Amino acid sequence: MSTGYNRRHARPSAALIFPLLAAIHAATTEALWKPARKVEIIVGVSPGGGNVLTARSLQK
């Protein structure tokens, strides 16, 4: 017998709402914060690798 209520369909709505609210909170918090002085990024690998290129693009 089926009652018409399926628990499997009730969970995704809550699973989608939480990340959405977390993303909105992170976006508003990021806009308010700014470092008081320069931030130094230390990459512990040799120059020219993928990690270094990623760190340099974040530095800009």
C-alpha positions as a Markdown table, in Angstrom:
| # | Residue | x | y | z |
|---|---|---|---|---|
| 1 | Met | 0.0 | 0.0 | 0.0 |
| 2 | Ser | 1.3 | 3.4 | -0.9 |
| 3 | Thr | 0.4 | 6.5 | 1.2 |
| 4 | Gly | 1.5 | 9.0 | -1.4 |
| 5 | Tyr | 4.3 | 10.3 | 0.7 |
| 6 | Asn | 7.8 | 9.4 | -0.4 |
| 7 | Arg | 10.7 | 10.3 | 2.0 |
| 8 | Arg | 13.2 | 10.2 | -0.9 |
| 9 | His | 11.7 | 13.2 | -2.5 |
| 10 | Ala | 11.5 | 15.2 | 0.8 |
| 11 | Arg | 15.3 | 15.2 | 1.3 |
| 12 | Pro | 16.7 | 17.0 | -1.8 |
| 13 | Ser | 14.8 | 20.2 | -1.1 |
| 14 | Ala | 16.6 | 20.5 | 2.3 |
| 15 | Ala | 19.9 | 19.3 | 0.7 |
| 16 | Leu | 19.7 | 22.1 | -1.9 |
| 17 | Ile | 18.6 | 24.9 | 0.4 |
| 18 | Phe | 21.5 | 24.7 | 2.9 |
| 19 | Pro | 24.3 | 25.1 | 0.2 |
| 20 | Leu | 22.4 | 28.0 | -1.3 |
| 21 | Leu | 22.2 | 29.8 | 2.0 |
| 22 | Ala | 25.9 | 29.0 | 2.7 |
| 23 | Ala | 26.9 | 30.5 | -0.6 |
| 24 | Ile | 24.9 | 33.6 | -0.1 |
| 25 | His | 26.4 | 34.1 | 3.4 |
| 26 | Ala | 29.9 | 33.6 | 2.1 |
| 27 | Ala | 29.4 | 36.1 | -0.7 |
| 28 | Thr | 28.2 | 38.8 | 1.7 |
| 29 | Thr | 30.9 | 38.1 | 4.3 |
| 30 | Glu | 33.6 | 38.2 | 1.6 |
| 31 | Ala | 32.5 | 41.7 | 0.5 |
| 32 | Leu | 32.9 | 43.1 | 4.0 |
| 33 | Trp | 36.4 | 41.7 | 4.7 |
| 34 | Lys | 39.5 | 43.3 | 3.4 |
| 35 | Pro | 43.1 | 42.6 | 4.6 |
| 36 | Ala | 44.8 | 45.4 | 6.5 |
| 37 | Arg | 48.2 | 44.7 | 4.8 |
| 38 | Lys | 49.6 | 42.5 | 2.0 |
| 39 | Val | 49.0 | 38.8 | 2.1 |
| 40 | Glu | 51.9 | 36.6 | 1.3 |
| 41 | Ile | 51.2 | 33.3 | -0.4 |
| 42 | Ile | 53.8 | 30.5 | 0.1 |
| 43 | Val | 53.8 | 27.6 | -2.4 |
| 44 | Gly | 56.0 | 24.7 | -1.4 |
| 45 | Val | 56.8 | 23.4 | -4.9 |
| 46 | Ser | 59.4 | 24.2 | -7.6 |
| 47 | Pro | 58.7 | 27.2 | -9.9 |
| 48 | Gly | 56.8 | 26.6 | -13.1 |
| 49 | Gly | 54.4 | 23.9 | -11.9 |
| 50 | Gly | 50.6 | 24.0 | -11.9 |
| 51 | Asn | 50.4 | 24.9 | -8.2 |
| 52 | Val | 52.6 | 28.0 | -8.8 |
| 53 | Leu | 50.6 | 29.1 | -11.7 |
| 54 | Thr | 47.4 | 28.8 | -9.7 |
| 55 | Ala | 48.9 | 30.7 | -6.8 |
| 56 | Arg | 50.1 | 33.5 | -9.1 |
| 57 | Ser | 46.7 | 33.9 | -10.6 |
| 58 | Leu | 45.2 | 34.1 | -7.1 |
| 59 | Gln | 47.8 | 36.7 | -6.1 |
| 60 | Lys | 46.6 | 39.2 | -8.8 |
